Amino acid sequence: MMQHPTMVLQDQAVTEEVYSGKRAFFDAGKTKTIDFRLRQLERLEQLVRSNEERILVALAKDLGKPTFEAYTSEIGVLYQELREAKKQLARWM
C-alpha cells in the first residue's frame, strides 16, 4: 500500500524531530556516566522480566520454540549477559 505524499513528509518530519531530540541528549554527554548506563541495563532487565510470558509466546509462535528451550536459550542468556555487563561496566568504560 502506497502512502500519500503528505503522510510520508509528516512521518519524515516526526522522525527527524525525534532523532534531533535523541541526538541532543546524547551530545549533552548524559549517556556517558556509569550511573546512567547501569540504570539503562536495569530498565532493560525490568522490561524483559515484566514481558517474559509475551516473549515466550512470541518465540513459540514465530520460531516454534518450546517454553523451556526459549527460556534457557533466549531469556536466560539475556539475563546472564545483563549480569555480566553490570559487573564489567566500570572496567569497560
Residue pairs with C-beta under 8 A, 6 or more apart in sequence:
3 11
25 31
30 36
31 37
34 89
34 90
34 93
37 89
37 93
38 86
38 89
41 82
41 85
41 86
41 89
42 86
44 82
45 79
45 82
48 55
48 75
48 78
48 79
52 71
52 75
55 70
55 74
55 75
56 67
56 70
56 71
56 75
59 65
59 70
59 74
60 66
60 67
60 70
63 70
65 73
65 74
